[in-house]
Amino acid sequence: MKAFTNLLKPIVNNQYYYRRLNYEQQKIYECISVGIKALAKEIKLPKRPINEISIIFESVLLDNPLFFYVATFNLATDLYKGKCIIRPYYKYSKQFIRDTTLSIKEYLRVYDKYKSVSDIEKELIVHDLCVNTFKYDYLFEDYSFSILGPIINRKATCEGIAKFVKRSLDYLAVDNIIVLGKAIDPSDGSKPERHAWNMVFIEGESYHLDVTFDMTIMVRANRYDYFNLSDNDIKKEHTIINSIPACPKQGNDYYTLNSMVVKNPQDLGTYIANQLKKGIKNIVVKLQDVKDTDSIVDKVIDIAQSQFEVINKKSSNISCSYNPSQLVFEIYFR
């Protein structure tokens, strides 16, 4: 057995959970990382309580989506040398792990032509690739909880999507982390369920990015309801359960940056009219400061219908998808 201490390398950027650990825990993290990368059957560590080892092990997996092949570990104690011995559980064969790791790295080269654009443009590119390429896996297949889901099956759970987004942004040198918590589906108001999403660091500010929610609420147009939200905005249906940086800044969400936010019915009518004049019949818009939400969908449809009739001199069948927590509407004129 090897302790791997002679193989350790400095931990690089985008490993937030490593940085949160104390010095001794970081050394354990490094040993685990090197051992997993080497597909070691056993990894020797300083003797520590099982809960502490578990936290460090989870930190390794959160920071390193390429460790898709590790699920958990067994712990033993070397009574004579006062050491812990962990035995990682590898889910696949060595050949599959090596071949698939190379395939993932090759897949990420799709981003090579974007390495010189701004960080927020890189974030947008990763977001759009996900919502236009992948589907949510409601069958919860094993692959779907890792980066393998998006790349191999083109579908994944929130965990698989968050890991894919992290590895993609890592590749593009955009600082980011995976966030763990619970969330309520905005479409049905169901009880909170376990959820994972991302936090990005853009120009010195931190923001929430939930690509999974944008994937699952879009109807026809790409949705950006959860692109660069503040803590106040994300907490309307998300609950954070791990320790992460604060995201206090508002106003850098996608809709605000792209002038897709209106404050009152008059502004909504003007916005819809301008979009219709451009020939756009699938309109996404975010409302602000709405107090009476009970009949808000009917009001939006009435405003949209009246604007269509003024411009086109005829009526139209209108469908409307509504995110009640973020007050985003997707209006489609048939």
C-alpha positions as CSV (number, residue, x, y, z in Angstrom):
1,M,0.0,0.0,0.0
2,K,1.1,3.5,-0.7
3,A,0.3,6.7,1.3
4,F,0.8,8.7,-1.9
5,T,2.4,11.6,0.1
6,N,5.3,11.6,-2.4
7,L,2.9,12.1,-5.3
8,L,1.0,15.2,-4.0
9,K,0.6,18.2,-6.2
10,P,-0.6,21.7,-5.3
11,I,-4.4,22.1,-5.5
12,V,-5.4,24.5,-8.2
13,N,-8.2,27.0,-8.7
14,N,-11.9,26.1,-8.5
15,Q,-11.5,23.8,-5.6
16,Y,-13.5,25.8,-3.1
17,Y,-14.2,22.9,-0.7
18,Y,-10.5,22.2,-0.4
19,R,-9.9,25.8,0.6
20,R,-12.5,25.5,3.4
21,L,-10.6,22.8,5.2
22,N,-7.9,23.3,7.7
23,Y,-4.3,22.4,7.0
24,E,-4.4,18.8,8.3
25,Q,-7.7,18.2,6.5
26,Q,-6.2,19.6,3.3
27,K,-3.4,17.0,3.5
28,I,-6.0,14.2,3.8
29,Y,-7.9,15.7,0.9
30,E,-4.7,15.6,-1.2
31,C,-4.0,12.0,-0.3
32,I,-7.6,11.0,-1.2
33,S,-7.4,12.9,-4.5
34,V,-4.2,11.3,-5.6
35,G,-5.3,7.9,-4.5
36,I,-8.6,8.1,-6.4
37,K,-6.8,9.4,-9.5
38,A,-4.4,6.4,-9.3
39,L,-7.4,4.1,-8.8
40,A,-5.8,2.9,-5.6
41,K,-7.5,0.0,-3.8
42,E,-6.4,1.4,-0.4
43,I,-5.4,4.8,0.8
44,K,-3.6,5.4,4.1
45,L,-4.6,8.5,6.1
46,P,-3.9,9.9,9.5
47,K,-6.4,8.5,12.1
48,R,-9.5,10.7,12.1
49,P,-13.2,10.3,13.1
50,I,-15.4,8.7,10.4
51,N,-17.6,11.8,10.1
52,E,-14.5,14.0,9.4
53,I,-13.2,11.6,6.8
54,S,-16.7,11.6,5.2
55,I,-16.8,15.4,5.0
56,I,-13.3,15.5,3.4
57,F,-14.2,12.7,0.9
58,E,-17.4,14.6,-0.1
59,S,-15.3,17.7,-0.6
60,V,-13.0,15.9,-3.0
61,L,-16.0,14.7,-5.1
62,L,-17.6,18.2,-5.1
63,D,-14.4,19.8,-6.3
64,N,-13.6,17.1,-8.9
65,P,-16.5,16.0,-11.2
66,L,-14.0,13.9,-13.2
67,F,-14.1,11.5,-10.2
68,F,-17.4,10.2,-11.7
69,Y,-16.3,6.6,-11.0
70,V,-16.2,6.8,-7.2
71,A,-19.4,6.4,-5.1
72,T,-18.3,5.9,-1.5
73,F,-15.6,4.2,0.6
74,N,-15.1,1.7,3.4
75,L,-13.0,2.7,6.4
76,A,-10.6,0.4,8.4
77,T,-8.1,1.2,11.1
78,D,-4.5,0.2,11.3
79,L,-4.3,-0.4,15.1
80,Y,-0.5,-0.8,15.1
81,K,0.4,2.3,13.2
82,G,-2.5,4.6,14.3
83,K,-3.7,5.1,10.7
84,C,-7.0,5.1,8.8
85,I,-7.3,3.0,5.7
86,I,-10.0,3.9,3.2
87,R,-11.0,1.6,0.4
88,P,-12.8,3.6,-2.4
89,Y,-15.6,1.9,-4.2
90,Y,-15.0,2.2,-7.9
91,K,-18.2,1.7,-9.9
92,Y,-16.5,0.8,-13.3
93,S,-13.6,-1.1,-14.7
94,K,-10.2,0.6,-15.0
95,Q,-10.4,0.5,-18.8
96,F,-13.8,2.1,-18.8
97,I,-12.6,4.8,-16.4
98,R,-9.6,5.6,-18.5
99,D,-11.4,5.6,-21.8
100,T,-14.3,7.6,-20.5
101,T,-12.1,10.2,-18.8
102,L,-10.4,10.8,-22.2
103,S,-13.8,11.0,-23.9
104,I,-14.9,13.7,-21.4
105,K,-11.7,15.7,-21.9
106,E,-12.2,15.4,-25.7
107,Y,-15.9,16.5,-25.4
108,L,-14.9,19.7,-23.5
109,R,-12.8,20.8,-26.4
110,V,-16.1,22.1,-27.8
111,Y,-15.3,25.2,-25.7
112,D,-11.9,25.8,-27.1
113,K,-13.0,28.6,-29.4
114,Y,-14.6,30.5,-26.5
115,K,-11.6,30.7,-24.2
116,S,-10.9,34.4,-25.1
117,V,-14.4,35.7,-24.4
118,S,-15.5,37.3,-21.1
119,D,-16.4,35.1,-18.1
120,I,-20.1,35.9,-18.3
121,E,-20.1,35.0,-22.0
122,K,-18.5,31.7,-21.1
123,E,-21.1,31.1,-18.5
124,L,-23.9,31.9,-21.0
125,I,-22.3,29.4,-23.5
126,V,-22.2,26.6,-21.0
127,H,-25.8,27.4,-19.9
128,D,-27.1,27.4,-23.5
129,L,-25.3,24.2,-24.4
130,C,-27.0,22.5,-21.5
131,V,-30.6,23.7,-22.1
132,N,-30.3,23.1,-25.8
133,T,-28.7,19.7,-25.6
134,F,-29.6,17.8,-22.5
135,K,-32.8,16.6,-20.8
136,Y,-33.7,16.0,-17.2
137,D,-33.7,12.3,-16.4
138,Y,-36.9,11.5,-14.5
139,L,-36.0,7.8,-14.4
140,F,-32.9,8.6,-12.3
141,E,-30.5,6.3,-14.0
142,D,-27.1,5.8,-12.3
143,Y,-25.2,7.7,-14.9
144,S,-27.4,10.7,-14.5
145,F,-26.0,11.6,-11.1
146,S,-22.5,12.3,-12.5
147,I,-20.9,14.1,-15.4
148,L,-21.5,10.9,-17.5
149,G,-25.2,11.6,-17.7
150,P,-25.0,14.7,-19.9
151,I,-22.0,13.4,-22.0
152,I,-23.0,9.8,-22.6
153,N,-26.8,9.8,-22.3
154,R,-27.6,13.5,-23.0
155,K,-29.8,13.5,-19.9
156,A,-29.1,13.9,-16.1
157,T,-30.4,14.8,-12.7
158,C,-29.7,18.1,-11.1
159,E,-26.5,16.6,-9.6
160,G,-25.2,15.5,-13.0
161,I,-26.0,18.8,-14.6
162,A,-24.3,20.8,-11.8
163,K,-21.2,18.6,-12.1
164,F,-21.1,19.0,-15.9
165,V,-21.5,22.8,-15.5
166,K,-18.7,22.9,-12.9
167,R,-16.3,20.9,-15.1
168,S,-17.2,23.0,-18.1
169,L,-16.6,26.3,-16.3
170,D,-13.4,24.9,-14.8
171,Y,-12.2,24.1,-18.3
172,L,-13.0,27.7,-19.3
173,A,-11.2,29.1,-16.2
174,V,-14.3,30.5,-14.7
175,D,-14.3,30.2,-10.9
176,N,-17.4,28.3,-9.7
177,I,-18.6,25.7,-7.1
178,I,-21.4,23.2,-6.7
179,V,-24.1,24.2,-4.2
180,L,-26.1,21.6,-2.2
181,G,-29.6,22.2,-0.9
182,K,-33.3,21.7,-1.4
183,A,-35.7,23.4,-3.8
184,I,-39.4,23.6,-4.6
185,D,-40.4,23.1,-8.2
186,P,-41.8,26.6,-9.2
187,S,-44.3,25.0,-11.6
188,D,-46.2,23.0,-9.0
189,G,-45.2,24.2,-5.6
190,S,-44.4,20.7,-4.4
191,K,-42.5,20.0,-1.2
192,P,-38.8,20.8,-1.1
193,E,-36.5,18.0,-2.5
194,R,-32.8,17.5,-2.6
195,H,-31.2,19.7,-5.2
196,A,-27.8,20.8,-6.6
197,W,-26.9,23.8,-8.6
198,N,-23.9,26.1,-9.1
199,M,-22.4,29.4,-7.9
200,V,-20.2,31.4,-10.2
201,F,-17.8,34.2,-9.5
202,I,-17.9,36.9,-12.2
203,E,-15.8,40.1,-11.9
204,G,-15.4,39.8,-8.2
205,E,-19.1,39.0,-7.5
206,S,-20.8,35.7,-6.7
207,Y,-24.1,34.6,-8.2
208,H,-26.4,31.5,-8.2
209,L,-26.7,29.6,-11.5
210,D,-29.4,26.8,-11.6
211,V,-29.2,25.4,-15.1
212,T,-31.5,22.5,-14.2
213,F,-34.4,24.7,-13.3
214,D,-34.0,26.7,-16.6
215,M,-33.9,23.4,-18.5
216,T,-37.1,22.1,-16.9
217,I,-39.2,25.3,-17.2
218,M,-38.5,26.3,-20.8
219,V,-41.3,25.7,-23.3
220,R,-40.1,27.1,-26.6
221,A,-37.6,29.8,-25.8
222,N,-34.4,29.4,-23.8
223,R,-35.1,30.5,-20.2
224,Y,-32.7,32.3,-17.9
225,D,-34.9,32.6,-14.8
226,Y,-32.0,31.3,-12.6
227,F,-29.0,32.9,-14.4
228,N,-26.9,35.0,-11.9
229,L,-29.4,35.4,-9.1
230,S,-28.7,36.9,-5.7
231,D,-29.3,35.1,-2.4
232,N,-32.6,37.0,-2.0
233,D,-33.8,35.8,-5.4
234,I,-32.7,32.2,-5.3
235,K,-34.1,31.7,-1.8
236,K,-37.7,32.2,-3.1
237,E,-37.7,28.4,-3.8
238,H,-34.2,27.2,-2.9
239,T,-32.7,26.4,0.5
240,I,-28.9,26.2,0.9
241,I,-27.6,23.5,3.3
242,N,-23.9,23.8,2.9
243,S,-21.6,26.6,3.8
244,I,-20.9,28.8,0.8
245,P,-20.1,32.5,0.1
246,A,-22.9,35.1,0.1
247,C,-24.4,36.4,-3.1
248,P,-25.7,39.8,-2.1
249,K,-25.7,41.7,-5.4
250,Q,-28.9,42.0,-7.4
251,G,-29.3,43.4,-10.9
252,N,-26.9,41.2,-12.8
253,D,-29.4,38.6,-13.7
254,Y,-29.9,37.8,-17.4
255,Y,-33.2,39.6,-17.8
256,T,-32.0,42.8,-16.2
257,L,-28.8,42.8,-18.2
258,N,-30.8,42.3,-21.4
259,S,-33.5,44.9,-20.7
260,M,-36.2,42.2,-20.4
261,V,-37.7,43.5,-17.1
262,V,-40.8,45.7,-16.8
263,K,-42.3,47.4,-13.8
264,N,-45.9,48.0,-14.6
265,P,-48.7,47.0,-17.1
266,Q,-48.0,50.0,-19.3
267,D,-44.4,49.1,-19.7
268,L,-45.4,45.5,-20.3
269,G,-47.7,46.6,-23.2
270,T,-44.9,48.7,-24.7
271,Y,-42.4,45.8,-24.4
272,I,-44.7,43.3,-26.0
273,A,-45.6,45.7,-28.8
274,N,-41.9,46.3,-29.6
275,Q,-41.2,42.6,-29.7
276,L,-44.2,42.0,-32.0
277,K,-43.0,44.7,-34.4
278,K,-39.7,42.8,-34.7
279,G,-41.6,39.7,-35.7
280,I,-41.0,37.9,-32.4
281,K,-44.0,35.7,-31.5
282,N,-42.4,33.9,-28.6
283,I,-41.7,36.6,-25.9
284,V,-40.1,36.1,-22.5
285,V,-40.4,38.9,-20.0
286,K,-39.9,39.4,-16.2
287,L,-42.1,41.5,-14.1
288,Q,-41.1,43.6,-11.1
289,D,-43.0,44.8,-8.0
290,V,-46.1,42.7,-8.6
291,K,-48.3,42.7,-5.5
292,D,-51.5,41.0,-6.7
293,T,-50.4,37.7,-8.3
294,D,-53.8,35.9,-8.2
295,S,-54.9,37.0,-11.6
296,I,-51.6,38.1,-13.0
297,V,-51.6,35.5,-15.8
298,D,-55.0,36.6,-17.1
299,K,-53.8,40.3,-17.0
300,V,-50.6,39.5,-18.9
301,I,-52.6,37.6,-21.6
302,D,-55.1,40.4,-21.9
303,I,-52.3,43.0,-22.4
304,A,-50.6,40.7,-24.9
305,Q,-53.8,40.1,-26.8
306,S,-54.6,43.8,-27.0
307,Q,-51.2,44.7,-28.3
308,F,-51.4,41.9,-31.0
309,E,-54.7,43.2,-32.2
310,V,-53.5,46.8,-32.4
311,I,-50.4,45.8,-34.5
312,N,-51.9,43.0,-36.6
313,K,-55.6,44.1,-36.8
314,K,-56.7,40.6,-35.7
315,S,-56.8,38.4,-32.7
316,S,-54.4,35.6,-31.8
317,N,-54.5,32.4,-29.7
318,I,-52.1,33.0,-26.9
319,S,-50.4,30.5,-24.5
320,C,-48.5,31.6,-21.4
321,S,-46.0,29.8,-19.3
322,Y,-45.5,31.4,-15.8
323,N,-42.8,31.1,-13.2
324,P,-44.7,32.4,-10.1
325,S,-41.7,32.8,-7.8
326,Q,-39.4,34.6,-10.2
327,L,-42.3,36.4,-12.1
328,V,-41.1,35.4,-15.5
329,F,-43.6,34.9,-18.4
330,E,-43.1,33.1,-21.7
331,I,-45.8,34.3,-24.0
332,Y,-46.4,32.5,-27.3
333,F,-48.6,33.9,-30.1
334,R,-49.9,31.1,-32.4
